[in-house]
Structures are given as C-alpha cells and as structure tokens.
Amino acid sequence: MGVAAQINGKEQPNQLYVHGSVLVYSAIDEVAVLEAVPQGINPKILLLDVSVKRAAGPMKGTCRPFLFTKDVEGHQYDQVTVRFEDGTTSTTVVSFLG
C-alpha cells in the first residue's frame, strides 16, 4: 500500500494528484477514494478514505491502483493521509511541481 501526492502548479487551476495501490482479493474488485468527512483539525493535511467493493470471483491477492484528483490553490496541502478499511493509514508529503 504505497501512496504518493503531487500538486501540479503549472495547471490552472492547480491540481492535486494522489495515487497509490491497495491489496484486493479479486482482480474485479472496485476501489473508491473519497475525501474523509469530517476532515481533521489541521487544514494542511488532506484525509482520504479508500474503500474496496468486493466482487464475486476467484480469490487471488492483487494490487489495484487508485487515483484521486482535486483542484487546489497553490500549496494548499503539505501532507495527505490515506485511511484504508482495515484501519491502517499511509501518510505522504505533497511535492509541488511547477
């Protein structure tokens, strides 16, 4: 479960891209990424929730990629924390490109 985050400052409006992968049990499982509600107390840290909609099919562990994008203003976020259904989290520093 790796996660990376970048803000592309050359795009107007600036875009935040958060991408990573999550281990799923079937190649046809669906991965969804949503902004957590409510967000935390630090407005410089974006909280995201990753959920997996399990589908019937052969059980074989595989990594599924995910991507989350959001319009932002400049250096709006310093970090992104992704929360997974199993209770684990992954926090990454946001890099600014441009």
Contact map, one row per residue, 1 for C-alpha under 8 A:
11100000000000000001111000000000000000000000000000000000000000000000000000000000000000000100000000
11110000000000000001110000000000000000000000000000000000000000000000000000000000000000000100000000
11111000000000000111100000000000000000000000000000000000000000000000000000000000010000000111000000
01111100000000000111000000000000000000000000000000000000000000000000000000000000000000000001110000
00111110000000011110000000000000000000000000000000000000000000000000000000000011000000000001111000
00011111000000011100000000000000000000000000000000000000000000000000000000000000000000000000011110
00001111100001111000000000000000000000000000000000000000000000000000000101100000000000000000011110
00000111111001111000000000000000000000000000000000000000000000000000000000000000000000000000000111
00000011111101100000000000000000000000000000000000000000000000000000000001000000000000000000000111
00000001111101000000000000000000000000000000000000000000000000000000000000000000000000000000000011
00000001111111100000000000000000000000000000000000000000000000000000000000000000000000000000000000
00000000111111100000000000000000000000000000000000000000000000000000000000000000000000000000000000
00000000001111100000000000000000000000000000000000000000000000000000001110000000000000000000000000
00000011111111110000000000000000000000000000000000000000000000000000001111000000000000000000000000
00000011101111111000000000000000000000000000000000000000000000000000111100000000000000000000000000
00001111000001111100000000000000000000000000000000000000000000000001111100000000000000000000000000
00001111000000111110000000000000000000000000000000000000000000000011110000000000000000000000000000
00111100000000011111000000000000000000000000000000000000000000000011100000000000000000000000000000
00111000000000001111100000000000000000000000000000000000000000001111000000000000000000000000000000
11110000000000000111110000000000000000000000000000000000000000001110000000000000000000000000000000
11100000000000000011111000000000000000000000000000000000000000111100000000000000000000000000000000
11000000000000000001111100000000000000000000000000000000000000111100000000000000000000000000000000
10000000000000000000111110000000000000000000000000000000000011110000000000000000000000000000000000
00000000000000000000011111101000000000000000000000010000000011110000000000000000000000000000000000
00000000000000000000001111101000000000000000000000000100001111000000000000000000000000000000000000
00000000000000000000000111111000000000000000000000000111111111000000000000000000000000000000000000
00000000000000000000000111111000000000000000000000000000000101010000000000000000000000000000000000
00000000000000000000000001111100000000000000000000000110100000000000000000000000000000000000000000
00000000000000000000000111111110000000000000000000011110000000000000000000000000000000000000000000
00000000000000000000000000011111000000000000000000011110000000000000000000000000000000000000000000
00000000000000000000000000001111100000000000000001111000000000010100000000000000000000000000000000
00000000000000000000000000000111110000000000000001111000000000000100000000000000000000000000000000
00000000000000000000000000000011111000000000000111100000000000000111000000000000000000000000000000
00000000000000000000000000000001111100000000000111000000000000000001000000000000000000000000000000
00000000000000000000000000000000111110100000011110000000000000000000000000000000000000000000000000
00000000000000000000000000000000011111100000001110000000000000000000000000000000000000000000000000
00000000000000000000000000000000001111100000000000000000000000000000000000000000000000000000000000
00000000000000000000000000000000000111110000000000000000000000000000000000000000000000000000000000
00000000000000000000000000000000001111111010011000000000000000000000000000000000000000000000000000
00000000000000000000000000000000000001111110111000000000000000000000000000000000000000000000000000
00000000000000000000000000000000000000111110000000000000000000000000000000000000000000000000000000
00000000000000000000000000000000000000011111100000000000000000000000000000000000000000000000000000
00000000000000000000000000000000000000111111110000000000000000000000000000001000000000000000000000
00000000000000000000000000000000000000000111110000000000000000000000000000011110000000000000000000
00000000000000000000000000000000000000010111111000000000000000000000000000001111100000000000000000
00000000000000000000000000000000001000110011111100000000000000000000000000001011100000000000000000
00000000000000000000000000000000001100110000111110000000000000000000000000000001111000000000000000
00000000000000000000000000000000111100000000011111000000000000000000000000000001111000000000000000
00000000000000000000000000000000111100000000001111100000000000000000000000000000011110000000000000
00000000000000000000000000000011110000000000000111110000000000000000000000000000011110000000000000
00000000000000000000000000000011100000000000000011111000000000000000000000000000000110000000000000
00000000000000000000000100001111000000000000000001111100000000000000000000000000000010000000000000
00000000000000000000000000001111000000000000000000111110000000000000000000000000000000000000000000
00000000000000000000000011011100000000000000000000011111000000000000000000000000000000000000000000
00000000000000000000000001011100000000000000000000001111100000000000000000000000000000000000000000
00000000000000000000000001000000000000000000000000000111110000000000000000000000000000000000000000
00000000000000000000000001010000000000000000000000000011111000000000000000000000000000000000000000
00000000000000000000000001000000000000000000000000000001111100000000000000000000000000000000000000
00000000000000000000000011000000000000000000000000000000111110000000000000000000000000000000000000
00000000000000000000000011100000000000000000000000000000011111000000000000000000000000000000000000
00000000000000000000001111000000000000000000000000000000001111100000000000000000000000000000000000
00000000000000000000001111100000000000000000000000000000000111110000000000000000000000000000000000
00000000000000000000111100000000000000000000000000000000000011111000000000000000000000000000000000
00000000000000000000111100100010000000000000000000000000000001111100000000000000000000000000000000
00000000000000000011110000000000000000000000000000000000000000111110000000000000000000000000000000
00000000000000000011110000000011100000000000000000000000000000011111000000000000000000000000000000
00000000000000001111000000000000100000000000000000000000000000001111100000000000000000000000000000
00000000000000011110000000000000110000000000000000000000000000000111110000000000000000000000000000
00000000000000111100000000000000000000000000000000000000000000000011111000000000000000000000000000
00000000000000111000000000000000000000000000000000000000000000000001111100000000000000000000000000
00000000000011110000000000000000000000000000000000000000000000000000111110000000000000000000000000
00000010000011110000000000000000000000000000000000000000000000000000011111110000000000000000000000
00000000000011000000000000000000000000000000000000000000000000000000001111110000000000000000000000
00000010100001000000000000000000000000000000000000000000000000000000000111110000000000000000000000
00000010000000000000000000000000000000000000000000000000000000000000000111111100000000000000000100
00000000000000000000000000000000000000000001000000000000000000000000000111111100000000000000000000
00000000000000000000000000000000000000000011110000000000000000000000000000111111000000000000010000
00000000000000000000000000000000000000000001100000000000000000000000000000111111000000000000111000
00001000000000000000000000000000000000000001110000000000000000000000000000001111100000000011110000
00001000000000000000000000000000000000000000111100000000000000000000000000001111110000000011110000
00000000000000000000000000000000000000000000111100000000000000000000000000000011111000001111000000
00100000000000000000000000000000000000000000001111000000000000000000000000000001111100001110000000
00000000000000000000000000000000000000000000001111000000000000000000000000000000111110111100000000
00000000000000000000000000000000000000000000000011100000000000000000000000000000011111111000000000
00000000000000000000000000000000000000000000000011110000000000000000000000000000001111110000000000
00000000000000000000000000000000000000000000000000000000000000000000000000000000000111110000000000
00000000000000000000000000000000000000000000000000000000000000000000000000000000001111111000000000
00000000000000000000000000000000000000000000000000000000000000000000000000000000001111111100000000
00000000000000000000000000000000000000000000000000000000000000000000000000000000111100111110000000
11100000000000000000000000000000000000000000000000000000000000000000000000000000111000011111000000
00100000000000000000000000000000000000000000000000000000000000000000000000000011110000001111100000
00111000000000000000000000000000000000000000000000000000000000000000000000000011100000000111110000
00011000000000000000000000000000000000000000000000000000000000000000000000000111000000000011111000
00011110000000000000000000000000000000000000000000000000000000000000000000001111000000000001111100
00001110000000000000000000000000000000000000000000000000000000000000000000000100000000000000111110
00000111100000000000000000000000000000000000000000000000000000000000000000100000000000000000011111
00000111110000000000000000000000000000000000000000000000000000000000000000000000000000000000001111
00000001110000000000000000000000000000000000000000000000000000000000000000000000000000000000000111
